[in-house]
Amino acid sequence: MNLVSMNQLQILCRSIVAVLLMTTALATVAADLATLQKKAQAGDAEAQFDLGMRYATGEGVAQDNKQALKWWQKAAAQGEPQAQFNLGVLYQEGVGVSQDYQEALKWFQKAAVQGHAKAQHTLGTMYAFGKGVPKDYTQAVKWYQQAAVQGDALAQFGLGGMYRFGRGVPQDDTQAVKWYRQAAVQGNAWAQTNLGLMYAEGKGVLQDYQQAVKWFQKAAAQGYADAQYNLGVLYANGEGVPKDFVRAYLWWNLAAAQGQENSVKNRDAVKEDMTAEQIAEGQRRSSKCLESNYQDC
């Protein structure tokens, strides 16, 4: 049974829209809408950005992506980096406007050169996978690096992957571990999973199955199916933990419920070595774990 890791490409589409949604907190929620509109119409870039956020989230106004686009365009034209980034997201995803990677690239670049970490991370991912631009690992590393040193966990995860596979930089497992760890301690489940894999395989660090279990558990507790699968493998093999088919079944059952194909196969296979009572206990523990949002497993 092989362990699995998270690929940066798998999270590209997931992360972009999520980043935009996270900017909600930046809106001036206490501002009076009429005052905000007046300031925005007078050319105040911050007010224009905040008004765009109101329309994007439907906060105090009818949700309207085209109005969000309108106000972010005004703010972005004045050099407001968060508006430039959000505008890039809209063009990249085709929200409120026709999808246009070239426009997205333009606005991400404008925000990135001002030091906007999420724009830098997004550029890194675009270059790493040729999303709207020719694939260019050197450019990917450049932008991941700039965002990573600012503490952006997704960029740290991406940079770790570039070192792990030697893309745009010499292959270096030690550097991969360094960047995975920085993202992992911030709670990034994908980095936690890959860091656990590095410990399990002894790449960039001394092999340490207990550390692998630790990091897989952190990611599994966030509901990440690949980490749950990996935990099942370690319990089935008795690596870093006592061999325990019930716990292996528990984690594979949870991951299988999310569509993790290897977990479906392994769960069904391990049942051949379990008693009916053990299978029932695995089912009970799975239900208890899920009901506790993975906190009592």
C-alpha positions in Angstrom: 0.0 0.0 0.0 1.5 3.3 -1.1 1.2 6.6 0.6 -0.2 9.6 -1.4 0.7 13.3 -1.4 -1.1 16.4 -2.4 -0.2 17.9 -5.8 -0.3 21.7 -6.2 -2.3 21.4 -9.4 -5.1 19.8 -7.5 -5.7 22.8 -5.4 -5.4 25.5 -8.1 -9.1 25.9 -8.7 -10.0 25.4 -5.1 -7.6 28.1 -3.7 -8.3 31.0 -6.1 -12.0 31.6 -5.3 -11.4 30.8 -1.6 -8.8 33.6 -1.4 -11.2 36.1 -2.8 -13.8 35.1 -0.2 -11.3 35.5 2.6 -10.9 39.2 1.7 -14.4 39.8 3.1 -13.0 40.7 6.4 -11.2 43.6 4.8 -14.4 45.4 3.9 -15.3 48.3 6.2 -18.4 46.6 7.6 -19.3 49.5 9.9 -19.3 52.1 7.2 -22.6 53.6 6.3 -23.5 52.5 2.8 -24.6 55.9 1.6 -21.3 57.5 2.9 -19.3 54.7 1.3 -21.0 55.2 -2.0 -20.4 59.0 -1.9 -16.7 58.5 -1.1 -16.4 55.9 -3.9 -18.1 58.2 -6.4 -15.7 60.9 -5.4 -12.8 58.8 -6.4 -11.6 57.3 -3.0 -9.8 54.1 -3.9 -10.3 52.4 -0.6 -14.0 53.2 -0.6 -14.2 51.9 -4.1 -12.6 48.6 -3.0 -14.9 48.3 0.0 -18.0 49.0 -2.1 -16.9 46.3 -4.5 -16.6 44.0 -1.5 -20.2 44.9 -0.5 -21.5 44.0 -3.9 -19.3 40.8 -4.1 -20.6 39.5 -0.8 -24.1 41.0 -0.8 -23.4 42.9 2.4 -26.1 45.6 2.8 -26.8 45.5 -1.0 -28.1 43.0 -3.5 -25.2 40.7 -4.5 -24.0 41.8 -7.9 -20.7 40.6 -9.4 -20.9 43.2 -12.2 -21.1 46.0 -9.7 -18.2 44.5 -7.8 -16.2 44.4 -11.0 -17.1 48.0 -11.8 -15.9 49.3 -8.4 -12.8 47.2 -8.3 -11.8 48.4 -11.8 -12.0 51.9 -10.5 -9.9 51.1 -7.4 -7.5 49.0 -9.4 -6.9 51.7 -11.9 -5.7 53.9 -9.0 -3.2 51.2 -8.0 -5.1 49.6 -5.1 -3.4 46.2 -4.9 -6.2 44.2 -3.3 -8.7 45.5 -5.9 -6.2 44.5 -8.6 -5.9 41.0 -7.2 -9.7 40.6 -6.9 -10.1 41.9 -10.4 -7.6 39.2 -11.5 -9.7 36.6 -9.8 -12.9 37.7 -11.5 -11.2 37.5 -14.9 -9.5 34.2 -14.2 -12.7 32.6 -13.0 -15.1 34.4 -15.4 -17.2 35.8 -12.6 -19.2 38.9 -13.6 -17.1 39.1 -16.8 -16.0 36.8 -19.6 -13.1 34.6 -18.6 -9.9 36.2 -19.8 -6.6 34.8 -18.6 -4.6 37.7 -20.2 -6.6 40.3 -18.2 -6.2 38.2 -15.1 -2.5 38.0 -15.6 -2.3 41.7 -16.1 -4.0 42.5 -12.8 -2.2 39.8 -10.8 1.1 41.2 -12.1 0.2 44.7 -11.1 -0.7 43.6 -7.6 2.3 41.2 -7.3 4.9 43.9 -8.1 3.4 45.9 -5.2 4.2 43.0 -2.9 0.7 41.4 -2.7 1.5 37.9 -1.5 -1.7 36.2 -2.8 -1.2 37.7 -6.2 2.4 36.5 -6.2 1.3 33.0 -5.1 -1.3 33.0 -7.9 1.2 34.0 -10.5 3.5 31.2 -9.3 0.7 28.7 -9.8 -0.2 30.0 -13.2 3.4 29.7 -14.4 3.9 26.3 -12.7 1.0 24.7 -14.6 0.7 26.9 -17.7 -2.7 28.3 -16.7 -3.1 31.2 -19.1 0.6 31.6 -19.6 3.3 29.3 -21.1 4.6 27.0 -18.4 7.7 28.5 -16.8 9.1 26.9 -13.7 11.7 29.6 -13.2 9.0 32.3 -13.1 6.9 30.0 -10.8 9.7 29.7 -8.3 10.3 33.5 -8.5 6.8 34.3 -7.5 6.3 31.5 -5.0 9.5 32.6 -3.3 8.4 36.2 -3.0 5.1 35.2 -1.5 6.6 32.4 0.7 8.9 34.7 2.5 5.9 36.9 3.4 4.4 33.8 5.1 1.8 32.8 2.5 1.2 29.2 3.3 0.0 28.2 -0.2 3.1 29.7 -1.7 5.3 27.9 0.8 3.5 24.6 -0.1 4.0 25.4 -3.8 7.7 26.2 -3.3 8.1 23.0 -1.4 6.8 21.1 -4.4 9.2 22.9 -6.8 12.1 21.8 -4.6 10.8 18.3 -4.2 10.5 17.7 -7.9 13.4 19.9 -9.0 11.3 22.3 -11.1 12.9 25.6 -11.7 15.5 24.9 -9.0 17.9 22.0 -8.3 16.0 19.1 -6.7 16.5 19.4 -2.9 14.4 17.4 -0.4 15.8 19.4 2.5 14.5 22.6 1.0 11.2 20.9 0.2 10.9 19.9 3.9 11.7 23.4 5.0 8.9 25.0 3.0 6.4 22.2 3.6 7.0 22.6 7.4 6.5 26.4 7.3 3.1 25.9 5.6 2.3 22.9 7.8 2.7 24.8 11.1 0.3 27.4 9.7 -2.3 24.6 9.5 -2.1 23.9 5.7 -3.5 20.3 5.4 -1.8 19.7 2.0 1.6 20.7 3.4 1.0 18.6 6.5 0.3 15.6 4.4 3.4 16.1 2.2 5.6 16.7 5.3 4.2 13.5 6.8 5.1 11.7 3.6 8.7 13.1 3.7 9.1 11.7 7.2 7.6 8.3 6.2 10.0 8.0 3.2 13.0 9.6 4.9 13.4 12.3 2.3 15.0 15.5 3.5 14.8 14.2 7.0 15.6 11.1 8.9 12.9 8.5 8.5 10.5 8.9 11.4 7.1 7.2 11.2 6.0 8.8 14.5 6.5 12.2 12.9 4.7 11.0 9.8 1.7 9.9 12.0 1.7 13.3 13.8 1.5 15.3 10.5 -1.0 13.0 8.9 -3.2 13.2 12.0 -3.2 17.0 11.8 -4.3 17.0 8.2 -6.8 14.1 8.8 -8.4 16.1 11.6 -9.2 18.8 9.0 -11.0 16.2 7.0 -8.4 15.8 4.3 -9.0 12.4 2.7 -5.5 11.7 1.4 -4.1 12.2 4.9 -6.8 9.9 6.3 -5.8 7.3 3.7 -2.1 7.6 4.7 -3.0 7.1 8.4 -4.9 4.0 7.5 -1.8 2.7 5.8 0.4 3.3 8.8 -2.1 1.6 11.2 -2.4 -1.4 8.8 1.4 -1.7 8.6 2.1 -0.9 12.3 4.5 1.9 11.3 4.8 4.7 13.9 1.8 3.2 15.7 0.8 -0.3 16.9 -0.7 -2.4 14.1 -4.5 -1.9 14.4 -6.9 -3.0 11.7 -9.8 -1.3 13.4 -8.1 2.1 13.2 -7.0 1.4 9.7 -10.6 0.6 8.8 -11.8 3.7 10.5 -9.5 6.1 8.5 -10.1 4.3 5.2 -13.8 4.3 5.8 -13.8 8.1 6.4 -11.6 8.7 3.3 -13.7 6.4 1.2 -16.8 8.4 2.1 -15.1 11.3 0.4 -14.4 9.3 -2.7 -10.7 8.5 -2.0 -10.4 5.4 -4.3 -7.5 3.7 -2.7 -9.3 3.9 0.6 -12.3 2.1 -0.8 -10.1 -0.8 -2.1 -8.0 -1.0 1.2 -11.1 -0.8 3.4 -12.7 -3.7 1.6 -9.5 -5.7 1.5 -8.7 -5.3 5.2 -12.2 -6.6 6.1 -10.9 -10.0 5.1 -8.6 -10.0 8.1 -11.1 -8.6 10.6 -13.8 -10.3 12.7 -17.4 -9.1 12.4 -17.1 -7.4 15.8 -14.0 -5.5 14.6 -15.7 -4.3 11.5 -18.7 -3.2 13.6 -16.3 -1.3 15.9 -14.6 0.3 13.0 -18.0 1.5 11.7 -18.9 2.8 15.2 -15.7 4.7 15.6 -16.0 6.1 12.1 -19.5 7.5 12.9 -18.2 8.9 16.2 -15.2 10.6 14.5 -17.4 12.1 11.8 -20.0 13.4 14.3 -17.2 15.1 16.3 -15.8 16.7 13.2 -12.7 14.5 13.4 -11.9 15.5 16.9 -12.8 12.2 18.6 -11.3 9.5 16.5 
